[in-house]
Amino acid sequence: MSEETKSKQVNTIPFSVLDLAPITVKHTATDAFKNTVDLAQHVEKWGYNRYWMAEHHNMPFIASSATSVIIGHVAAHTSTIRIGSGGVMLPNHAPLVIAEQFGTLESLFPGRVDLGLGRAPGTDPITIRALRRDSRSDGNDFPQQLAELRGYFDPDLRSEKNHVRAVPGEGLDIPIWLLGSSGFSAQLSGQLGLPFSFASHFSPNNTIAALDLYRRNFKPSKTLEAPHAMLGVNVVAADTDEEAEYLATTLQQQFLNIIRNRETPLQPPVENMDEIWTEHEKAALQQQLGASIIGSKQTVKHKLQAFIEETQADELMITSQIYDHKKRLRSYEIVAEIKAEG
């Protein structure tokens, strides 16, 4: 192992949070938002760097569809942690609207707002039509949408043909991140000199290739002098390996229900997943959840360090789909203890 590989440790890179505002069985979006605020306040105290919310639609287990609204709610109930989107699915929106929304957030909470952008719809084809997206829009015009959006914040980047101004928004320094689960956004963010966040939490097999593409294509910009890659990772930490494995069955059931096209609120953990999934489904889930880190403090510490060394991540974004809110808090607390202890 080279000295360069050794250089990044669990206590030397920032840890952040991706919250999907999970709606659990027998609970509501109101309950989910109360838990979101509670989690944000706790992870701010525990030293996490960012708190991002994700845009999804028509999913009974995710409450963060109105992403900019819930970001503002979290920001109003915290004081120092960075808040942002992980991400806003730009093809679902007019770039001007996103510039105004995030210009408003940055004006309300100066120096704390991140704008993470994805090009996927974050939903199914029927819902895409309900979002009034052009049926021909498949994300391939994302670079043009991104250029328009960036021009609303920075007049130097604005097209001469566009005389519309984002108010608020124009002149504000809001970090823009590109999000991806394949190579498209990796290459684009590198070419533009933007920070990049990769969805290792559901696309682990593409992680190394996407990071290599990002780093090889990176061109320094006034935003970044060197590449900055943040990786999403599922973490379920508990006081014992056995408890963590039990808690992780909620995440496994979530993805299993997606595979079966049977989306429901987040389910409580079960003792034995082999009674629920088939061998084929188990193998399919392993392809999506293979990078998940599950276990006790020592197990999670070892796996986090191995993941950091393998990927050379500059930052980790932890997501924990755990049914019991107190257990979810405890999982993030354990990760914070691992980072503090080094």
Secondary structure, 3 states (H helix, E strand, C coil): CCHHHHCCCCCCCCEEEEECCECECCCCHHHHHHHHHHHHHHHHHCCCCEEEECCCCCCCCECCCCHHHHHHHHHHCCCCCEEEEEEEEHHHCCHHHHHHHHHHHHHHCCCCEEEEEECCCCCCHHHHHHCCCCCCCCCCCHHHHHHHHHHHHCHHHCCCCCCCCCCCCCCCCCCEEEEECCCHHHHHHHHHCCCEEECCCCCHHHHHHHHHHHHHHCCCCCCCCCCCEEEEEEEEECCCHHHHHHHCHHHHHHHHHHHCCCCCCECCCCCCHHHCCCHHHHHHHHHHHCCCEEECHHHHHHHHHHHHHHHCCCEEEEECCCCCHHHHHHHHHHHHHHHHHC
